[in-house]
Amino acid sequence: MALSVTDHAFVSQAFLQRLPSATTWGLWAVAVGAHHGRPKGKTVRLNNGNHLEAMTTWAEAHRLQLLADLQSAFGPLPATQPNSNLAALWLLAGLITVADWIGSNETWFSPSEGLPLEAARSQALETLRDIGWPGGKLRQTSFAAAFGTGGTAFKPNKVQEAVVSASLQPGVIVVEGPMGCGKTEAALFAAQQLIAAGHQQGIYFALPTQVTSNRIHRRIERFLRNTLADGAPLRLAHGNAWLEADFIQNLKPSFSRWEEKDQDHPDDHVREARSWFASAKQALLAPYGVGTIDQALQAVVAVKHFFVRRFALAGKVVILDEIHSYDIYTGTLITALIRELVNLRCTVIILSATLTAERRRELLSAAGIEETATPSDYPLITSGTPGNSAPPAVAPEWPDRQPIALRPAVIPEVEVVEELVRRAEAGQHVLWIRNTVIEAQDSFRAVAEAGREYTVRVGLLHSRFPFHRRAELEDDWLELLGKNRPANGPGSILIATQVVEQSVDIDLDFIVSDLAPTDMLLQRVGRLWRHEQPHRQTTAPEFWVRLPDLPATDDTRALTKALGRSARVYAPYVLLRTMEVWRAKTELRLPADIRPLLEATYAEPTANEPEVWRELHTQLETAKRQLAANAEAATRVLGNPMLDDKEEILTRRKGAPTKSVVLLRSLTTGAHGTVLAVALDGTRAEISEHEWRRASAKFLHQWTVRAPRWMVPANAPRPLWLAFHGPSGATVAAVCDDGRCAFGEEVSAMTYDPRLGIFTERPTKMTPQQWKDDDDEFDS
């Protein structure tokens, strides 16, 4: 006779909490009940409502015997409740979950043949070595030894020296320095000192976008090869590293019976376990990982397995790169993340070129560090230990770069195209940054239609390409425009979105940008004359900012509409303030102008601002309070329902929804539950709907694109083989000869072009609903 209750996580928590001694420690049982991803609540009971069981006496006797066996192996139950911040509780939940996943891998642990205790311990150690744990201690080296290549000397600059001096003990370090000053190397060397001294173990390097994390892992890999002390296997897990992993995953459910009321399906448990060792999330569990900030932020929001992320980050040096002043929603979550990382005994290193003094104070306060002064110096290194006042900040010397000629003006598109082409034909490498994908695609067409595509090199970068094609384009253009770019040869024109504005080491001769908040404009300026080049086909750096032609109006809707698509991505009031601060400038001096520009942009409104601006400011403040409240609510992990564990769930402000689409040339049904998929480049893969294969998952990932949901038909197919191997909720489309995408029998308006990415043809005059559907969000 089977037990009526099939949710063994629930049963485990309920059993522990009804033990007589549980009154002094029972909250710890929440960690046991949560190990399938969702906490069951602070207290749960069997034989109450839906959770009824038969054979209660028999079951209880066996549970008590199992508890006794576990105590003999692992020691007694806790004596007290967890601390009020619950950091240790969620750390335990993460440990139990990861241990359950590893123990469920039949490659290492047979379900039919148990092992004696000592043999099981030996097998566990061997398994951890296979995974890449433990190991990864770093040795002390000089700065030059940590970053030098091929005998090339690498001497630390003043900013880097100041950061290293601040890393003598664990805590929080805030590094404010200009673009290109070597903040990445400074943070890594500081982490090396802390790990080598035994204060921390491992590094997670969190970046704002996928392109930045995919590029920077190469620099970190070189650093680790120079500094690893114990010969541990190097498993740097960046966003797509799981595609190359070589260990086998043979997971089976640890429980087979399931009822709908249980929520946690056995197959879901297996898929989620696999996803942690075969996806971008591996970057968190690996001793040394590079990934997006979203993966770390999901440690503090109500998504499934948030506590696994906390377990993965505990005790590490966590480096948060490109932290700015603009984004209130994500900024609120970053503040919560810093608070939790300190509870997990992490050292947090915050890197930024564009923090206001107020935002720096908020970040330090989240770690329990009081800033007793408000220095206005720049660059600036501020550090401290939780619970104490920050010592005086250090302001290292940094010389101003060559002045940058600035042209903030209403500039027609035709003039921009002509200027880009003129400069590129003269051998310059030039960049036009648009705020939305649609505008970037339109600008690429304008340059191509000018008949210049075959006289100079022209390219387009944004997020709406399949991963395989996007990687090709990124590698190609970042190589062409990198530090060691060719001195001679034809010029080039790159049109891109925000994907190139942060943590991307490219060097341009001339840049045109849409109007964006000051933080973002300064990041974009950081791509201009970034390195010393012996031969440039221009005499001075120049940066154009295209300003909107604003009407004289007191209507907020009319003013917002005049700001164009940029007002869908950035707050209209911040755009107006940025325009006001920049419009009179003809020259930019960096880093001297960085702090004054930021503080002027984000200062309190002045009395002489137009009334319509004040209305937009009021709207912004209302939206900020709501966003901050939403973000704060998302961090209440014990009282909220757990959302599915997906990239960017709850970590970015809610914008236009997207859907993963696998683009293929054709699909043919095969034998025994398989399909033959042909990719856009002609490669083929046989994919099973019964057995998970890494090669199949890799193949599908390479041809996946994140599309606006409105482009995808509501009835788009979701075949079983794709659900088994692909991203959650993904669909599949066949690309016809004319580029149109067919979802099953329906040929949609979505079109794919290898130069443009995915797009749809839009009517000349759009209805209000079409305009809303055509929304275009910040591109990453």
C-alpha positions, 0 to 999 in steps of 0.5 A, a space after each residue: 500500500 502506497 503512502 498518500 502523500 507524495 511530496 517527500 520534501 513536504 513530508 520531511 519538513 513536517 516530520 522534523 517540525 513535529 519532533 518534541 525538540 523542534 520548538 528550539 530549532 524547527 525553523 531549520 526544517 524549512 531548508 529541508 522542505 525547500 530542496 526542490 526549489 520552493 519553500 513550503 512555509 515556516 511551519 507545515 503539518 501532515 494530515 492537514 488538508 491535502 497532505 494526508 497519509 496512510 500507514 502513519 505508524 509504519 512511516 513514522 518508525 522508518 523516519 525515526 530510524 532514518 533520522 538516527 542513521 543520519 545523526 550518527 553520520 552527520 551529528 546532532 540536530 541544531 540546538 537553536 533557531 537560525 539567526 534573524 537574517 536567515 542567511 544560514 538557513 538559506 545557505 543550508 537549503 542550497 547545500 541540501 539541494 546541490 547535494 541532492 542533485 549530485 547524489 541523484 547522478 547515477 554515473 556516480 551513485 547507483 540507485 540499486 547498490 548502496 555503499 558503506 559509509 566510508 566508501 560513500 565518503 570516498 565516492 563523494 570526494 571523487 565526485 566533487 573532484 570530477 565536478 571541479 570542487 574543491 580546489 582553486 586556491 590562488 598564490 601570491 604573485 606580483 601584479 606583473 606576474 598576474 597579468 603579464 603575457 609573453 614576457 610583457 611587463 604589466 605595471 599597476 597604475 595609481 588606481 590599481 595600487 589604491 584598490 590593492 591597498 584597500 584589499 587587506 581585509 574582507 569587506 566592501 570596496 567601491 572603485 570609481 574610476 574612468 573608463 579604461 583605467 583598468 578596474 577589472 585588473 584592479 578587482 581581480 588582483 584584490 581578489 587574489 590577495 584575499 583568496 591567497 590570504 585565506 579570507 575568501 574562496 573563489 570569484 564571481 564576476 558579474 557583468 551587465 550583459 551577455 556580450 560583456 561576460 562572454 568577452 571578459 572571461 578570456 581575460 580572467 582565464 589568463 589571470 587564473 592560469 597565472 595565479 592558481 596555486 594547487 593545480 586544480 582543474 580550471 573550470 571558468 564558467 562563463 555564460 556558454 561554458 556549459 556547452 563545452 563541459 565534458 562530464 556526463 549527466 545521467 540524472 533520474 528522479 529520486 521520487 517517482 509518484 506525483 500528484 498535481 497538488 505536489 507542485 514539484 514534478 519529478 521530471 522538473 526536478 531532474 531538468 532543474 538539476 541538470 540546468 545548474 550544471 549545464 547552463 549559464 548558472 554553472 558560473 555561480 557554482 564553479 569556484 571561478 565564474 563569469 556571468 550576468 548580474 541577473 544570475 546573482 540578483 536572483 539570489 535575493 528575489 522570489 524565484 525557484 532555487 534562489 537559495 542555491 545561488 546564495 550557497 554558490 556565492 557564499 564566501 566568494 569575492 563577488 565583483 559587480 561591474 558597471 554599477 551606475 546611478 540610473 536604474 532604480 529597479 535593478 539598483 534596489 535589487 543590487 542594494 539588497 544583494 550587497 546586504 545579503 552577500 555581506 551576510 554570506 561573508 563575501 567580499 564585494 568589489 563594486 566597479 563604476 565609472 558613473 556613481 553619484 555620491 548619493 548612490 555610493 553612500 546607499 551601497 555602503 550603507 547596505 553593507 552596514 558601512 557608514 560614510 562619514 564624509 562626502 568626497 567629490 574627488 574622482 577617481 575615488 576608492 572607498 572601502 570598509 568592513 560591515 558594522 564600522 565607519 568607512 576610513 577616509 577614501 583614497 583619491 589616486 591621481 589620474 591625468 585628463 585625456 586629450 579633450 574630446 570635441 563635443 557636438 550635442 545638436 539636432 542632427 538629421 539622419 542624412 547628415 549622420 550617414 554622410 559623415 559616417 561614410 566620409 570618415 570611413 572612406 578616409 580610413 576611420 573606424 566609426 560607431 553609431 549607437 542607437 537606443 533601440 534595436 528597431 532604430 539600429 536596423 533602420 540606420 543600418 539599412 540607411 547606410 547600406 542603401 547609400 550604396 557604400 556597403 561595398 566600399 567600406 565595411 558596415 556592420 550591425 550589432 544587437 541582441 536579436 540574432 541567434 546566439 551562433 550568429 551573434 557570437 560570429 558578429 561580436 568576435 569579428 567586430 570586437 577583433 577588428 576594433 580592439 586594442 590591436 586593431 589594424 593600423 592601415 586598411 579600409 575604414 568601417 561603420 558599426 551600428 549598434 545598440 547598448 550591447 557595446 557601451 559597457 565593459 567592451 574593449 573597442 576603440 573608435 575614431 568617431 562616435 555618434 550617439 542617441 541621447 541617453 542618460 549621462 551615465 550611459 553617454 559617458 560609457 559610450 564616450 569610453 569607447 572613443 580613442 580608448 587606446 594609444 594608436 600609432 596611426 589614426 586617420 583623424 587628428 582629434 576625438 569627436 563625439 556627437 549627441 543627437 538631440 531631439 527637436 522638442 516642441 514648445 509645449 506644456 503637454 507631457 505626452 507631446 513632449 514624451 513623444 518628441 523624445 522618440 523611442 528613447 523615451 521608451 527605454 529611459 525616463 523622459 525627465 532624465 533625458 531632458 536633464 541630460 540634454 540641458 546639462 550637455 547641450 551647451 558643452 563643446 568640449 569634454 575633459 575626462 575624467 575631470 568632467 565625469 563627477 560634475 556632469 553626473 551630479 548636475 544630471 541627478 541633482 534636485 530640480 531647479 526652480 526655473 525648470 518648465 512646469 511640464 518638466 516638473 510634471 515629468 519629474 513628479 511622474 518619475 518620482 512616482 515611478 521610482 517609488 513604485 519600482 523600488 517597492 516592487 523590487 523590495 517586494 520581490 526580495 521577500 522570499 519566504 512570503 512570495 510564491 516562487 517564480 520559474 528560474 529563468 534569466 532576468 525574471 524579476 531582476 529587470 524592470 518589467 518591459 516588453 515580454 520576450 520569447 525564445 525561438 529556435 530558428 532552423 532551416 528545416 525539421 523532419 520527423 525521424 524514427 523512435 521519437 526523433 527529429 532531424 533538424 537542419 540549422 541555418 548554416 546547414 549543420 544537422 542534428 538528430 534530436 530525441 524526445 526521450 533522452 537528453 543529449 548535450 550535443 542536442 542542447 548545444 545545437 538548439 542553443 546556438 540557433 536560439 534568438 530572444 524575440 519580442 513576444 508580439 512577433 511570435 504567434 500565440 499558437 506557436 508549436 512547443 514540441 516535446 523534444 524542444 521542451 526537453 532540450 531547449 530553454 523553458 517555454 521556447 518555440 521553433 520556427 523554420 526560416 523560409 527562402 525569403 527569410 519569413 519564419 514559419 511556426 508550424 503551418 503558419 507563416 508569420 510576419 517575423 523575418 530573419 536576415 543574417 545582416 539584420 537579425 529578426 524584424 517585421 515590416 511595419 506599416 507606414 501609419 500604425 494604429 495605437 495598438 500596433 504602436 504599443 505592440 511594437 515597443 522596444 526595450 533596452 537592448 542587452 
